[in-house]
Amino acid sequence: MSEDEMTNYRIAVIGGTGPQGKGLGYRFARGGHDVVLGSRAAEKAETVAAEVRERLGEAAGSVTGAANADAVAACDVVLLAVPYDGHDELVASLPLAGKTVISCVNPLAFDKRGAHGRVINAGEGSAAESAQEIAPEATVVGAFHNVSAVGLWGAEEYLDEDVIVVGDVVEAKQVAMDLAASVTGRVGIDGGKLRLARQLEPFTAVLISINRKYKVHAGIRVTGLDAH
């Protein structure tokens, strides 16, 4: 996708002061999009936004900070990059009607054997589906679940991996697929319906296990596709 073909989005990153949110906000802004980092405290959000702006330098999209609800109100696209604990209450508090909502929330648990996926709704749900149920007037897609926060904030121009996007509305999936190009240098991959977030979210536990074993920050590559 050329720069002339790229749509510029204005994105509220909820959880924007955490490692994943900050890293994705940095990559989106680096790709020319405008980003509002959201936090419970506007002052904290602006402090992190200043850190991202300093890292970006020139020729990038704008990065500002705001309280969560104000960030959402200012944007058409909302990224949920928050811990699963407290997720439902936070989503219910946000003015998400009419927004395209991208969830990268991973419901994980940890014990002495390592990371594993939490069972949501007796195995018939996911964080992304919960967000859609709580905010029925928004359009929720799942994406960026498996991207390392360390890699996002790293020095590489693009991460050598693919972003898989799931959702029930093609146009909303396309937004997340477009944004993936700011992270990987190529459009994201349409992985199917929103219910497949039930597989994408806990798969992050597998990558965490690989990272611990091999001392790396692993990602996912999908082979067998022509250039996309």
Disulfide bonds with the S-S distance in Angstrom:
none
